[in-house]
């Protein structure tokens, strides 16, 4: 029984603290810890070399992560998008394949509010 208490203590306290201190905070409970504004610029290049804008809503699956993409073609307020930022390369690869492109670029624009400095994160994917 003592080992169970130790395991629970590690799972509930040590793992989240280490996750925040050493990593991305994936194992830390950060719900409602903050929100901000963000928008996504998604572009796909076709075989002729022409770039096409892609609405993030069109890439949104019917899941919880899809809710981050819906309406993200302009600044929208939402929860922390650290998970989206972490998987931006995956989104670029998905956009490339989904839109039958040769290359895809995704740019995530984030800010705390309209007066804050913007943080920009880029991702690039080659489909071939």
C-alpha positions, 0 to 999 in steps of 0.5 A: 500500500505504501508503494501505491501512495508513492506512485500516486504522489509521483504521478500527481506532483513530481511528474507535472513539476518536472514537466514544467521545469524541464519540458513543454509542460505536457504533464502539467495541468494548465487548463485555464492558466491563460489564453491568447489570440492566434491565427494560422496562415496555411499555404500549399504550392501545387505542381505548377509552382503556384501558391494557394491559401488554405483555410484552416477550417477546411483542415479541421477534423471532427475532434477536439484538436479541430476546434483549434483550427476552426476560424483560425484564418484570422485572430481568434481568442482561445486557450494556450496553443502550445500543443498546436505549436508543437505539432505545426510540422504535422499540420504542414504535412497534413495540409500538403497531402490533403490539398495534393500539393508539392510543398506546404507552409504553416505560420502560427501567429500568437499574441496575448492581446491586441497590444502584445508582441506577436510570436511567430512560428513557422513550419514547412513540409515537402510532400515528395 
